[in-house]
Amino acid sequence: MPFGSNPAITTTYAGEFAGKYLAAALLSAPTLEQGGVSILPNVAYKQVMQKVATGNIVANATCDFTASGTVTLTERVLTTEEFQVNLQLCKLDLAQSWQSASMGYSAFKTLPKTFSDFLIAHVAAKVAAKIETTIWAGTNATAGEFDGFRALMLADADVIDVVKVVGGITAANVVTEIGRVVDAIPASLYGNEGLRIYASQAIVKSYVRALGGFGASGLGANGTNAQGTQWYTNGSLSYDGIPIFMANGMTATDMVATTVDNLYFGCGLLNDNSLVKTIDLADIDGSNNLRVILRYNAGIQYGIGSDIVLYS
């Protein structure tokens, strides 16, 4: 095929690795990839999570069986929603850029089979970024989103609320404000191995700056290890021994304190709603168009509202 001709895709991608591309799209969001929440794969539509509550169950001993307390069973439901990506590209727009760079200057050019991988990977990265923000700050009323943790927690009276400081968090007050979150953590939760302080990227930046010194809260002029602003090398952060998890998708002014096993992300990687395809329309309608189709379902939920501190 001459250089000026339209490139052709010799195959339509709809192979057995579709599930792996969906896994990349759904599970490569930083909150998911770094283990910030518990993942429930293969949720076709709903996942019911039972909540068990007991009162004071210890009583003085007697010879008879007498119920010493009550057990209350309630539930929370993780409901996934279906989403899709539908893209159409003209192959003429690709010829001068991607193909020429990847195939050299041969007089006979066909679209490499790896281009489907390239295109799907690009779409997967975009989907992962969208999922990251939706997990924390999504609203069901917005197309392409489900209700994120912020929306659910704000609507739950059981969640422990800490009102954010007027004027926002800066390096001068971030230590105090994170301390307010820690102070609000229930005694039953404090010291739990899975306890995390989830903080927005903006708050983490302020915390790193404060620990570098030149701030308040008794940090001193030279900061951590007397290294000033050179102290931080993208390592782990903690506050009073509690790990800090940077949630990139979280609203800039927010923090959440809870355990990893109290936050859930559900998706349907292997159910009938999952689909990844690239389709060359040349043999279908004679056009030079290429379509990318991605379908998936996803959603979030938490377990115990009273085990959550929300700074917002």
N, C-alpha and C positions, 0 to 999 in steps of 0.2 A: 504494500500500500504506500503510495507516494507521501512525501513529507506533508504536503498540504491537505491530504485527505483526512477524513474523520477517523479517529482511532476507534477500535471496537473492543468490547469486552467479550472474550470468547466463552466465558461461563457466567452464570448467575449464581452469586454466593448465597447459599442457604444450607450450609453444611453442618456436620455434627458438632463443630466447635462453637456453634451459636451460644450455647450455655456459658462457655468461657468468656465470650465477649460481654455477655450480660453480667457475669460475675465481675468483670473489670469495671463495667459501668456502675453497677450498684454498690459494690463493696470497696471501691478504691477511694471513696470519700474519706478524708483524714479521720473523722470521728469514728468511722467503721474500721478503717484499715489499721488504726493504732489501738484498737480495742477499747474505745471509750464507752461503748454500749454493748449489750448482749444481742447477738444476731439470731433471729429465728428464720432459717431458710425454708423455702418450699411452703409458704403460707398461701394457700390457694385464694382465700378470701378473708376468713376470720380465724383468729387464734384466741381462745378463751383462757384467761389466767385466773386461777382460783386464789382468793385471799382468805386467810384463816385468822380470825381474831378471837382471843380468849380473855376472860376477865381474871380475877384473882382465883387461882385454881388450888391453892394450898389451904387445907383445913385441918383442924384437930382430928386425931385418929379416933374411930369408933369401931364397933364390931360389925356394923351394918354398912351396906353400900349406899352412900348418899352423894348425889352429884355435888361436887365441890366447886363447880363453875359452869360456865356456858361456853359453847363453841359456836361462833358465828361465821358462816361461809358466805362470802360475797365474791364478786368477780369483776375483772376489767377485761375489756375486749379490744384486741388489736385488729383493726380492720384495714386491709390494704386497698388501695385504689389503683385503677388501671391508667397508665400513661402511654404516650406514644411520641415518637420522633418521625416525621415524614419530611424528607429533603429531596429536592430535585435539582440536579446540576447539569449544565450543558458541557458535553465533552470537549467542545471547541474551546471553552474557557480554560480547560486543563492542558491542552496540547502544548502551549508555549511555555508553560511553567513547570509543572511537576514532571510531565513525561520527558521533556527535553533534558531536564536535569538528571533524571534517573536512568535514561536509556542512551544517552549520548546523541550522536547525530546520524544515526543510520537512516538510509533512505526508505526503509520499510519499518514502520512502527506499529506495534499493537500495544494495547494497554496491558502492562504487566499484571500477572495474577495477584501479586502482592499489593496492588493498589487498593483492592477491596479491604485488605487488612489495615492498610494505612487509613482509609476513609472511616472504617468502623471504629478504629482506635481513637480517631479524632472525635467522633460523635460520642464515644464512651467517656472520654475525658470531660466533655461538656456536660453530659448527664451526671457524672460523678460530682462535678462542681455544683450543679443545681441541687442534687440530693443533699449535699453537705449543708447548704443554707436552709433547705426545706426542713431538715431534721430538727433544727433549732428554732428557726424563725418563720416557718411556713404558715400560711393560712389557707384553709380549704376554699375560701372564696376566690382565691387567685388561681387562674388557669395553670395547670402543670404542677400544682402544689397540694400537699395534704397538711392538716393542722400539725404544726411542729410542737416541740416540748413547751415552748414559751406560751403558746396559745392554750394548751391543755392545762398547764400549771396555773396560769392566771385565772382560769375559770374554776379552779378546785379550791374550796375553802379549807381542805385538809393540809394543803401545802403551806409551809411556814414562809411568810413574806417578810423580806427586809427591804424597806423603801430606800431607793438609791439616793445618794447625796445630791443636794442641789448644786448645779454647776458642773457636775460630772467628775469622773475620777482622773486624777493627774498623778505624777510621780510624787507630789507632795503629800497626797492623802491616801494613796492606794493601799499602803500597809494598814492604815486604820480601817479602811472599808472592807478589805478582805477579813480583817479581824472581826468585824461585825457579823460577817457570814459564819465564821467559825464559832462565834459566841452563840449563834442561833441553832447550831447543830444539836439535835436531841442527844441526851446522855446515852441512850440505847444504841446510837449510831456512831458516836465518837469512839475512835480506836478500831473501828471495823477495817479489816485489811483492804476491802474494796472501796473504801471511801475516797472520793475525789472532789476537788474543787474545780468545776468546769468554768473557765473564764474566757471571755472574748479575746481576740487577738489584741485589741486596743488596750485592754486591762493588763494583759501579760506584758505588753511593751512598757507600760507605765511601771509595772512591778520590777522588770529588769532594769529600767532606768533608775528606780529608787534604790535597788540593791547595789547599784554602781556608785552610790554615794551622792553627795551634793544635794541631799534631800533631808526630810524631817524624820521623825520617829527614831531618833538616836542611832541612825545608820553610820554617822561619821562622814568625814569628808572624802575618805578614800574607798568607801564601800566594801563589798565582800572581799575578803583576803587582801585588802588594801590594794586592789587592782584597778580601782576606778571603773570607768566604762568598758575596760578591756576584760572584765571578769567573765562575761557570759559567752559561751561558745556553743549555743543551741543545745545545751544539755537539759537535764531534768530540773524542774522547779518544785519547790514545796513551801508550805507555810505552816509553821508549828508542827512539822512532821507529816502534814497531809499533802499528798501529791497534787500538783496543779496540772490540769489537763487543758491545753489550749484548744478551744473549740472554734475553729475558723469560721464556721457558719453562724455562730451566735451573734445576736444583736450587740453592738459595740458597748452598750452600757450594762450588760447583764452578766450575772454569775449564777451558778447552780452548785449546790453541795448535796451529793447523794452517793450511793454506791453504784458500781458498774452493773451489778445484777438487778438493779431496780429500774434500769432504762432498757428499752427493747426496740429493735428495728426488725421489721418483718418484710420479707420479699418472696417472690415466687420464681426462683431461678429455673426450676424444672417443670413448672406447670404449663398448661395449655395456652396461657396468656403471653408467654415469653417468646419473642420472635426477633431475629436479626436477619436482614436480607439486604443485598444490593441487587438491583435489577437493571439490566441494560435494555432500554426500550427500542433499540434499533430493529430487532427482529419482531417486535410487537406492533409498533405503529410507524416504523421507518424514521423516527426522530433521532436526534443526537443526544438525547437526554439519559441521564443515569439517576436512578432513585435509590435512596437509602431509607430503610424502614426498620425501626426498633420499637418494640412493645414490651412493657414490663409492668409489674404491679409492686407497690411498696407502701409502707406506713410505719408509724411509731406508736408506742404506748409506754407508760410507766406502771409500776406495780403499786407501791404504797405512797400515797400523797403526803402522809405525815412524816415520812422519812426523807423529805425533800425540802431544802432551803432555797428559795428563789430570791435573788437580788435583782430587782427590776424597778 
